[in-house]
Amino acid sequence: MATVSPEEEAADKLQADFVRSAVRDVHYGPESLSEFTQWRVRMIAEKLVTSGGTRVQEAIITKDIPKEPPQAAAASKLRAGTVASKRPDDVPLDLPSTKRACFSSAAQMEGTPVESDGSQAALRLEPLHFLQCHSKNNSPKDLETQLWACAFEPAREEGHSGATSQTVATCGGEAVCVIDCQTGIVLHKYKVPGEEFFSVAWTALTVVTQTGHKKRWNMLAAAGLRGMVRLLHVRAGFCCSVIRAHKKAIATLCFSPTHERHLFTASYDKRIILWDIGVPDHEYKFQASQLLVLSCSSTPLRLCPVASCPDDMLLAGCEGGCCCWDVRLDQPQKQRVCEVEFIFSEDSEGQRVDGLAFVNEDVVASKGSGQGTIYLWSWRQTWAGRGSQSVLPVVLLARLQWSSTNLAYFSLSTCPDKNLVLCGDEEGSVWIYDVEHLLKQRPPPVTTLQAPTQILKWPQPMALGQPVSKTMINTVVANAAFTYLTALTDSNIVSIWRSY
């Protein structure tokens, strides 16, 4: 404010913006004291440990945590419009009127990693922030908005290919939020009344300015119920362009890992379209063009360019199975059908695949609902045995034990730099699998179920003395360095964990 003179026309607007941001971002009152208390206790404990005193005793800080009531049986699932709703009507979730829930310090972890030499240490994570930033009409009582997808922003520093920042984009309901994981501050919020966002994806564009200088822009694509892709310049705080991509809802989208302008969109119209989003003109508008249209026999749910040949092949987890397309642009056909459907057992043909991601350039992690299993399989070995088959059994490497729930649409993710597979469940837990020993050593028999390395139990955030329980983790994503982990729930809560 000190840099703005009273004569400037923008002064009134700046004053209003300052007041709004202060009210939104400055935390005060009894709720803020809990975070200060935790910080102060941590400082005292660290000082005791490093003081070299002879009578430092182990201190355990606990709080009374009410036991979670038994979860009601969930035999069926509802659909809101065209999108599945995972929380049955008979499972209520109550939260007092507060935007930020305070968590109990007694967050639980189950399981420990086991390797042949027994040297591997357990991953250490702590719950950091619980945010209700997607509330409809900004209501603190909104516990119905389901959060569907999140993605970490690419690192802005040059020469850090593949790295990510501590900034994460989340989507759900009519809002897209960009959050600083360290502070828990919502840096940006983009709302479209009447929209329901299902997917977000980042790309780093090279843009030439009017003065001829090259700049790198981190652009965020967001899409959902209306079938439109919105390209958001997050740092500038506005929507640059809207692509009217599909007539039905867009279930998911992803950018090509090798072409920064190439965007895949997957819709409930049973089509996947590859777009060139173009570059912004002098008015920061994009002119997108279609490159390919891929036909599906069922709704595509997850998209995954093949890691070893992303310009050639695209994998998709669909309502009716796992399919693969040739996406080479030097081929004449611009409309293509599925090349191969992959099956994981004799009776898995036609079954939903709602989780799909590459662990490294060869190994794929995939999951179907109702199986209680995450499969690890080899892309290279599987594709080498294709021949002329249109239905191809995968070459399984391992089977990972997961929840036995019959509910669907729990998306898995991977952290390739750390050889990790992540997935949430219907109890609010995060299942973590360190699969390094499975990749580097001779894998065990595929009939043996591999237990998770550990399970992060839902820490039941406390708000005004009441626990927040009975939630489902729809999506779990970690940044490349695995310093922050973000989990999204179907109860309008963004949970952020930090490794230490």
Solvent accessible surface area in square Angstrom, and as a share of the most:
residue,aa,sasa,rsa
1,M,106,0.47
2,A,109,0.84
3,T,128,0.74
4,V,33,0.19
5,S,47,0.30
6,P,120,0.76
7,E,145,0.65
8,E,86,0.38
9,E,174,0.78
10,A,49,0.38
11,A,8,0.06
12,D,108,0.56
13,K,133,0.57
14,L,68,0.34
15,Q,89,0.40
16,A,43,0.33
17,D,46,0.24
18,F,125,0.52
19,V,87,0.50
20,R,139,0.51
21,S,35,0.23
22,A,36,0.28
23,V,105,0.60
24,R,146,0.53
25,D,47,0.24
26,V,89,0.51
27,H,96,0.43
28,Y,160,0.61
29,G,35,0.34
30,P,120,0.75
31,E,67,0.30
32,S,31,0.20
33,L,109,0.54
34,S,30,0.20
35,E,83,0.37
36,F,114,0.47
37,T,72,0.42
38,Q,52,0.23
39,W,129,0.45
40,R,113,0.41
41,V,51,0.30
42,R,103,0.38
43,M,83,0.37
44,I,80,0.41
45,A,44,0.34
46,E,87,0.39
47,K,152,0.64
48,L,92,0.46
49,V,112,0.64
50,T,112,0.65
51,S,70,0.45
52,G,66,0.64
53,G,44,0.43
54,T,137,0.80
55,R,204,0.75
56,V,65,0.37
57,Q,142,0.63
58,E,155,0.70
59,A,86,0.66
60,I,135,0.69
61,I,99,0.50
62,T,97,0.57
63,K,98,0.42
64,D,140,0.72
65,I,55,0.28
66,P,60,0.38
67,K,188,0.80
68,E,55,0.25
69,P,71,0.45
70,P,125,0.79
71,Q,50,0.22
72,A,34,0.26
73,A,93,0.72
74,A,29,0.22
75,A,102,0.79
76,S,77,0.50
77,K,57,0.24
78,L,82,0.41
79,R,125,0.46
80,A,51,0.40
81,G,66,0.64
82,T,52,0.30
83,V,9,0.05
84,A,5,0.04
85,S,17,0.11
86,K,1,0.00
87,R,25,0.09
88,P,15,0.09
89,D,128,0.66
90,D,86,0.44
91,V,3,0.02
92,P,84,0.53
93,L,19,0.09
94,D,106,0.55
95,L,18,0.09
96,P,20,0.12
97,S,62,0.40
98,T,17,0.10
99,K,83,0.35
100,R,29,0.11
101,A,8,0.07
102,C,29,0.17
103,F,31,0.13
104,S,1,0.00
105,S,54,0.35
106,A,35,0.27
107,A,27,0.21
108,Q,107,0.48
109,M,74,0.33
110,E,84,0.38
111,G,50,0.48
112,T,94,0.55
113,P,16,0.10
114,V,114,0.66
115,E,35,0.16
116,S,99,0.64
117,D,98,0.51
118,G,61,0.58
119,S,84,0.54
120,Q,48,0.21
121,A,82,0.63
122,A,43,0.33
123,L,44,0.22
124,R,138,0.51
125,L,4,0.02
126,E,28,0.13
127,P,8,0.05
128,L,27,0.13
129,H,17,0.08
130,F,3,0.01
131,L,8,0.04
132,Q,5,0.02
133,C,14,0.09
134,H,1,0.01
135,S,1,0.01
136,K,125,0.53
137,N,118,0.61
138,N,88,0.45
139,S,37,0.24
140,P,46,0.29
141,K,147,0.62
142,D,19,0.10
143,L,13,0.07
144,E,124,0.56
145,T,18,0.11
146,Q,19,0.09
147,L,0,0.00
148,W,30,0.10
149,A,19,0.15
150,C,11,0.07
151,A,21,0.16
152,F,16,0.07
153,E,0,0.00
154,P,34,0.22
155,A,23,0.17
156,R,134,0.49
157,E,108,0.48
158,E,127,0.57
159,G,80,0.77
160,H,102,0.45
161,S,120,0.78
162,G,66,0.64
163,A,34,0.26
164,T,43,0.25
165,S,26,0.17
166,Q,58,0.26
167,T,9,0.05
168,V,0,0.00
169,A,0,0.00
170,T,0,0.00
171,C,0,0.00
172,G,0,0.00
173,G,15,0.14
174,E,23,0.10
175,A,1,0.01
176,V,2,0.01
177,C,0,0.00
178,V,4,0.02
179,I,0,0.00
180,D,22,0.12
181,C,0,0.00
182,Q,96,0.43
183,T,66,0.38
184,G,1,0.01
185,I,65,0.33
186,V,32,0.18
187,L,68,0.34
188,H,59,0.26
189,K,78,0.33
190,Y,54,0.21
191,K,70,0.29
192,V,15,0.09
193,P,101,0.64
194,G,54,0.52
195,E,8,0.04
196,E,37,0.17
197,F,0,0.00
198,F,11,0.05
199,S,5,0.03
200,V,10,0.06
201,A,10,0.08
202,W,23,0.08
203,T,9,0.05
204,A,20,0.16
205,L,1,0.00
206,T,49,0.28
207,V,11,0.07
208,V,93,0.54
209,T,41,0.24
210,Q,154,0.69
211,T,108,0.63
212,G,52,0.50
213,H,123,0.55
214,K,154,0.65
215,K,105,0.44
216,R,115,0.42
217,W,26,0.09
218,N,12,0.06
219,M,1,0.00
220,L,0,0.00
221,A,0,0.00
222,A,0,0.00
223,A,0,0.00
224,G,0,0.00
225,L,63,0.31
226,R,106,0.39
227,G,0,0.00
228,M,39,0.17
229,V,0,0.00
230,R,21,0.08
231,L,0,0.00
232,L,8,0.04
233,H,19,0.08
234,V,8,0.05
235,R,100,0.37
236,A,58,0.45
237,G,54,0.52
238,F,81,0.34
239,C,32,0.19
240,C,1,0.01
241,S,14,0.09
242,V,61,0.35
243,I,11,0.06
244,R,180,0.66
245,A,6,0.05
246,H,14,0.06
247,K,202,0.85
248,K,112,0.47
249,A,3,0.02
250,I,0,0.00
251,A,13,0.10
252,T,15,0.09
253,L,8,0.04
254,C,23,0.14
255,F,22,0.09
256,S,13,0.08
257,P,94,0.59
258,T,76,0.44
259,H,82,0.37
260,E,57,0.26
261,R,87,0.32
262,H,24,0.11
263,L,0,0.00
264,F,6,0.03
265,T,0,0.00
266,A,0,0.00
267,S,0,0.00
268,Y,37,0.14
269,D,37,0.19
270,K,97,0.41
271,R,85,0.31
272,I,0,0.00
273,I,0,0.00
274,L,5,0.02
275,W,19,0.07
276,D,21,0.11
277,I,0,0.00
278,G,10,0.09
279,V,75,0.43
280,P,17,0.11
281,D,72,0.37
282,H,129,0.58
283,E,109,0.49
284,Y,105,0.40
285,K,104,0.44
286,F,16,0.07
287,Q,155,0.69
288,A,26,0.20
289,S,57,0.37
290,Q,93,0.41
291,L,44,0.22
292,L,1,0.01
293,V,15,0.09
294,L,0,0.00
295,S,47,0.30
296,C,15,0.09
297,S,101,0.65
298,S,19,0.12
299,T,16,0.09
300,P,0,0.00
301,L,7,0.04
302,R,50,0.18
303,L,20,0.10
304,C,13,0.08
305,P,21,0.13
306,V,0,0.00
307,A,37,0.29
308,S,45,0.29
309,C,33,0.20
310,P,23,0.14
311,D,65,0.34
312,D,52,0.27
313,M,16,0.07
314,L,1,0.00
315,L,0,0.00
316,A,0,0.00
317,G,0,0.00
318,C,1,0.01
319,E,40,0.18
320,G,22,0.21
321,G,3,0.02
322,C,0,0.00
323,C,12,0.07
324,C,0,0.00
325,W,0,0.00
326,D,17,0.09
327,V,5,0.03
328,R,97,0.35
329,L,71,0.35
330,D,116,0.60
331,Q,55,0.24
332,P,105,0.66
333,Q,107,0.48
334,K,99,0.42
335,Q,136,0.61
336,R,24,0.09
337,V,110,0.63
338,C,44,0.26
339,E,61,0.27
340,V,1,0.00
341,E,32,0.15
342,F,2,0.01
343,I,22,0.11
344,F,21,0.09
345,S,49,0.32
346,E,175,0.78
347,D,108,0.56
348,S,9,0.06
349,E,95,0.43
350,G,45,0.44
351,Q,72,0.32
352,R,71,0.26
353,V,7,0.04
354,D,0,0.00
355,G,0,0.00
356,L,11,0.06
357,A,15,0.12
358,F,18,0.08
359,V,0,0.00
360,N,57,0.29
361,E,101,0.45
362,D,24,0.12
363,V,8,0.04
364,V,0,0.00
365,A,0,0.00
366,S,1,0.01
367,K,2,0.01
368,G,3,0.02
369,S,22,0.14
370,G,43,0.41
371,Q,57,0.25
372,G,9,0.09
373,T,4,0.02
374,I,0,0.00
375,Y,20,0.08
376,L,1,0.00
377,W,0,0.00
378,S,0,0.00
379,W,9,0.03
380,R,123,0.45
381,Q,98,0.44
382,T,3,0.02
383,W,68,0.24
384,A,91,0.70
385,G,47,0.46
386,R,58,0.21
387,G,69,0.66
388,S,115,0.74
389,Q,82,0.36
390,S,74,0.48
391,V,50,0.29
392,L,5,0.03
393,P,77,0.49
394,V,15,0.09
395,V,54,0.31
396,L,40,0.20
397,L,34,0.17
398,A,1,0.01
399,R,60,0.22
400,L,2,0.01
401,Q,75,0.33
402,W,7,0.02
403,S,10,0.06
404,S,98,0.63
405,T,16,0.09
406,N,118,0.60
407,L,7,0.03
408,A,2,0.02
409,Y,19,0.07
410,F,0,0.00
411,S,14,0.09
412,L,8,0.04
413,S,17,0.11
414,T,24,0.14
415,C,2,0.01
416,P,71,0.45
417,D,103,0.54
418,K,93,0.39
419,N,30,0.15
420,L,2,0.01
421,V,0,0.00
422,L,1,0.00
423,C,0,0.00
424,G,0,0.00
425,D,6,0.03
426,E,31,0.14
427,E,65,0.29
428,G,2,0.02
429,S,2,0.02
430,V,2,0.01
431,W,27,0.09
432,I,0,0.00
433,Y,2,0.01
434,D,14,0.07
435,V,1,0.01
436,E,50,0.23
437,H,46,0.21
438,L,13,0.07
439,L,46,0.23
440,K,148,0.63
441,Q,86,0.38
442,R,229,0.84
443,P,56,0.35
444,P,41,0.26
445,P,93,0.59
446,V,54,0.31
447,T,112,0.65
448,T,64,0.37
449,L,82,0.41
450,Q,31,0.14
451,A,73,0.56
452,P,20,0.12
453,T,11,0.06
454,Q,2,0.01
455,I,23,0.12
456,L,0,0.00
457,K,57,0.24
458,W,21,0.07
459,P,6,0.04
460,Q,21,0.09
461,P,0,0.00
462,M,37,0.16
463,A,4,0.03
464,L,142,0.71
465,G,60,0.58
466,Q,95,0.42
467,P,38,0.24
468,V,0,0.00
469,S,16,0.10
470,K,28,0.12
471,T,1,0.01
472,M,3,0.01
473,I,1,0.01
474,N,1,0.01
475,T,11,0.06
476,V,0,0.00
477,V,28,0.16
478,A,13,0.10
479,N,5,0.03
480,A,22,0.17
481,A,60,0.46
482,F,12,0.05
483,T,57,0.33
484,Y,20,0.08
485,L,0,0.00
486,T,0,0.00
487,A,0,0.00
488,L,0,0.00
489,T,0,0.00
490,D,0,0.00
491,S,0,0.00
492,N,0,0.00
493,I,3,0.02
494,V,0,0.00
495,S,0,0.00
496,I,0,0.00
497,W,5,0.02
498,R,73,0.26
499,S,32,0.21
500,Y,129,0.49
